[in-house]
C-alpha cells in the first residue's frame, strides 16, 4: 500500500505499539461515518420514501421533496444509503477479523476472536431488543401516526405486534442469528445473521487454509459461490487483508489515478437502488438471472471493497478518516447502530407529528432530526459505557476462561466470602454490650 506521497505503509507498524494493538484508525473513521449514514438513512426513509423506493407506488405513493426522484438511482444516493453502509461494515469485518492472523501467522488470534464472537454480538443486541420491548410496552411508538402523514412503507407495520418479553429474549439471543429476517423489535438487527455467519466463514478459512497457497483458489471459489449474497463482502474483506499483509509488492504498483478511479466506481456502485432499478442505468448492469436484491448485494459489496481500498491507500482520504472526531466515533459504532432506530420510532416520530401541527412538512422533518440527534448521542454514550463495554469485558473474560488463561474456582470464591462474613461477625462480637443495647431499645 502507498499513501498520498508515495511512501510505503509498513505493515509491521500496524502490528504492535508498546505491546498494544495499533488499530487502523482510518477504518475506524470509515466505520463511524458509515454508522452516521445508517442513522440518516433510517430517518429519511420514513419521511422521504421516494428517495429510496423510487417510482414503486406501493412503497412510496407520495413525493414530499422535489429532489427525491432526482437522487434515487444515482451515485448521489450513496451518501444517504444505509444499505451501502452495511455493505461497508461487512467488508470491514472480513478485513479486521483476519488481518491480525495474517500479520502474526498465529491461529490463536482466530481462536480468541471466534470464542468471544457470539457474546460480543449478542449481549448488546439483546439489550437493544429489551429496550425496544420497553418502548413498545409503554406505548411510546408513533410510527402509525407518521405513516398516516408520510405514507412511507418503511413504518407501515413497524412494532405492530403485542410485545412479549420471552419472545423478545428469544429474538435477541437466538432468532436474529439463526432465522435472520426475524427482527421485529429492532429492525437493524437483520444484519446480525450475516455478521455472525460471515465472521465464522472468515475464521474457518483462516484456520483451514490460512497457511496454504491454495487459499487464493478458495477465495475465488467462495466468492463465485456467494456472489449474490451479503456474505461476499466478508470474503472480499478477508482477501484484501491477505493482500494488504502478504502481497504489498503488487499493490505498491497501483498509481494514484487508478485508486481515485476505484473510489469513483465504489461511489457509483453504492447508489444501487433499494427497491427497483426501473428507469435507472443500474438496470443495464443487473444480470438477468439475478433478482434485484441479489444484484444489489453483488454490486454494493464490490463498491464497498473499492471504498475500503481507497481509504487504506489514498493519503488525503486516509487523513480525513483518521481524524480525531471520526476515529473516536468509530469506537461507538455498534452502540449507535443498535440504539438509533427505536429512538427514531418514538422521539423522532413524535416530534415530527407535533411539529406538523403548526409548520410545514419539510421544516418538521428537519427540526425533528435536529432535536433527535443529541438524544441519540447521549443514548449511544450511555449504551456504550453501561452495555457494550461490560459486554466486551465479559466476552473477553469468557474467552480467557475457555482458553485456560484464567481459572474460575467457585469453591475458592465461596471460601473468600465466608471468611469475609466471619471477620465481620467477629468484629461485631468484640463490640461492647452497651454499644448494642441502645440500638435494640430504639427499635
C-alpha angles and dihedrals in degrees: 000000000000128000127220097285094047099256118140116253103227113223092206089065087061095054105068142355117183091336095306130103113266103220126215096251093185089059091046088054092048090050091051093048090049090052090054090052090052090053092049091046094055091049097047097043088062095053104026106036096162087065088069107019098041116195096347097125094193090062101031113018096164132049113212101179126045095229098049094098091041092059096042113094094014133099088258088073088067091076093057099033113116090183092060090047088056089052087054089051091054094050090046090051091052090050100043096042092054107030093080090056093050091049097049101026087219120135089203088076091061094042092054093049092047094049095056099031098096095048091043091057101031105050097057091039091052091050090053091051091051090050090052090048089054092050091051093044090054090049092239096141117113097178095114091055092048091050090053089059106032098030089212114158088213090082101025097106103012114138089357094145141084107267112237119186097212089047090053091050091050091049094050096044103037120356100061090054098043110024095036103191092057101098105126098148101044112017095197088071091081085095095060096083091052092044093049099042092038090053092055091047086059093045093049093049091050095048097045104032104014095103098042131084088226090074090091090061089049091051090052094046094049092045089054092045095048099031093119096049136071089250087078089079092061092052092048092048092050093048089050091052090051091050092045091056105030107025105043093131088068096046094048089069093062110108124223094247089057091050091051088049090055089049091053092048090049091054092048094050091045090066093065106141120259099218112012138007093202112134094012133100089242087076089069095055096045111105110238092228093059129076116237093255089052092049089048094054090047098051096036091052091052091045091050090051091054091049092052091047089051093050091050095046112030109082098210093046091046090052092052094048092046092056117129094247097050093038091053091046089054090067090059096046099109093046092048090048092053102043106039102074098058089047091053091051092052116024099020094046092043093051091049092052091048095048094049087065092073109013142041128285100254094043089051091053093048094048092046090054092047092050094044097051096072091049092050089049092052093045090048091053093047093045091049093049101041103028114019099039094049089045091054091048092050092048090051090047091051091050092051092050092046093049092047096246091119128034124217109209108179092179091055092049090049091051091051092052091047092052090048092053092046090053091052092050091048090053089050092053091053091061117104117259090235089061092057102041097067090054091053093047095051090055 
